[in-house]
Amino acid sequence: MKFSSAWGSREVLDAVLVRPDLVAEISADTAIDRVGVYRHPLRYMRLRDRR
């Protein structure tokens, strides 16, 4: 999995995958513009235990 440091940047950031005990549930839609950028913010719903 690769993550960039900014929109349009080719600099790759290191990522460390973890197994969380607590997760944040969010709500999102799929509104994407012509260049592939998500246009609507995520909405926080609640914290919950990992299942």
Backbone as CSV, one residue per row, in Angstrom:
resi,resn,N_x,N_y,N_z,CA_x,CA_y,CA_z,C_x,C_y,C_z
1,MET,0.847,-1.168,0.000,0.000,0.000,0.000,0.895,1.233,0.000
2,LYS,0.600,2.198,-0.871,1.412,3.417,-0.959,0.562,4.641,-0.627
3,PHE,1.161,5.573,0.081,0.518,6.835,0.417,1.446,7.958,-0.024
4,SER,0.884,9.032,-0.608,1.710,10.170,-1.014,1.634,11.257,0.054
5,SER,2.622,12.139,0.049,2.706,13.175,1.081,1.768,14.350,0.829
6,ALA,1.288,14.534,-0.414,0.374,15.625,-0.755,-0.288,15.306,-2.088
7,TRP,-1.394,15.999,-2.391,-2.053,15.796,-3.680,-1.075,16.115,-4.800
8,GLY,-0.929,15.209,-5.756,-0.051,15.436,-6.901,1.412,15.157,-6.631
9,SER,1.771,14.826,-5.406,3.164,14.559,-5.059,3.514,13.120,-5.427
10,ARG,4.760,12.901,-5.829,5.224,11.544,-6.125,6.062,10.980,-4.971
11,GLU,6.275,11.804,-3.931,7.011,11.336,-2.758,6.147,10.336,-1.987
12,VAL,6.675,9.157,-1.738,5.928,8.092,-1.073,6.257,8.079,0.419
13,LEU,5.218,7.978,1.252,5.390,7.907,2.699,5.408,6.450,3.147
14,ASP,6.154,6.161,4.202,6.142,4.829,4.789,4.833,4.629,5.536
15,ALA,4.295,3.417,5.483,3.059,3.091,6.190,3.289,1.858,7.049
16,VAL,2.719,1.883,8.251,2.785,0.736,9.159,1.353,0.294,9.427
17,LEU,1.012,-0.921,9.027,-0.338,-1.427,9.243,-0.458,-1.930,10.680
18,VAL,-1.577,-1.607,11.322,-1.812,-1.996,12.717,-3.162,-2.700,12.832
19,ARG,-3.388,-3.371,13.940,-4.672,-4.007,14.221,-5.269,-3.276,15.431
20,PRO,-6.172,-2.332,15.200,-6.690,-1.502,16.290,-7.673,-2.250,17.186
21,ASP,-7.763,-1.825,18.438,-8.758,-2.358,19.369,-10.030,-1.517,19.362
22,LEU,-9.924,-0.290,18.877,-11.045,0.643,18.817,-11.030,1.281,17.439
23,VAL,-12.191,1.368,16.799,-12.252,1.954,15.459,-13.305,3.053,15.415
24,ALA,-13.117,4.008,14.524,-14.089,5.075,14.316,-14.957,4.696,13.123
25,GLU,-16.261,4.683,13.320,-17.198,4.409,12.238,-17.520,5.736,11.561
26,ILE,-17.493,5.754,10.238,-17.747,6.980,9.487,-18.825,6.729,8.436
27,SER,-19.365,7.808,7.900,-20.304,7.748,6.790,-19.674,8.526,5.638
28,ALA,-19.756,7.970,4.439,-19.156,8.629,3.277,-19.970,8.322,2.036
29,ASP,-19.877,9.179,1.037,-20.488,8.861,-0.248,-19.387,8.769,-1.297
30,THR,-19.764,8.565,-2.528,-18.761,8.324,-3.571,-18.679,9.451,-4.590
31,ALA,-18.903,10.693,-4.169,-18.813,11.827,-5.086,-17.351,12.108,-5.421
32,ILE,-16.970,11.814,-6.651,-15.598,11.990,-7.109,-15.620,12.886,-8.347
33,ASP,-14.717,13.868,-8.405,-14.678,14.743,-9.576,-13.926,14.070,-10.736
34,ARG,-13.747,14.787,-11.833,-13.146,14.222,-13.053,-11.712,13.754,-12.890
35,VAL,-10.988,14.293,-11.908,-9.591,13.878,-11.724,-9.432,12.870,-10.580
36,GLY,-10.560,12.381,-10.042,-10.503,11.337,-9.034,-10.406,11.798,-7.598
37,VAL,-10.722,13.068,-7.326,-10.655,13.610,-5.959,-12.041,13.513,-5.318
38,TYR,-12.093,12.955,-4.087,-13.356,12.900,-3.354,-13.789,14.320,-3.005
39,ARG,-15.056,14.665,-3.250,-15.531,16.037,-3.093,-16.310,16.285,-1.805
40,HIS,-16.781,15.261,-1.109,-17.566,15.464,0.103,-16.805,14.946,1.316
41,PRO,-16.924,15.642,2.446,-16.201,15.200,3.647,-16.813,13.926,4.235
42,LEU,-16.034,13.245,5.042,-16.526,12.102,5.796,-17.277,12.619,7.010
43,ARG,-18.212,11.824,7.512,-18.948,12.198,8.720,-18.667,11.160,9.811
44,TYR,-18.247,11.640,10.962,-17.994,10.779,12.111,-19.327,10.259,12.631
45,MET,-19.414,8.945,12.871,-20.645,8.354,13.403,-20.480,7.970,14.881
46,ARG,-19.488,7.102,15.178,-19.280,6.655,16.555,-17.969,5.887,16.661
47,LEU,-17.526,5.686,17.906,-16.407,4.787,18.178,-17.000,3.427,18.535
48,ARG,-16.323,2.345,18.121,-16.800,1.016,18.474,-15.611,0.059,18.637
49,ASP,-15.842,-1.022,19.361,-14.830,-2.072,19.516,-14.643,-2.760,18.181
50,ARG,-13.418,-3.208,17.935,-13.139,-3.965,16.711,-13.815,-5.324,16.857
51,ARG,-14.461,-5.756,15.782,-15.117,-7.080,15.804,-14.455,-8.005,14.850
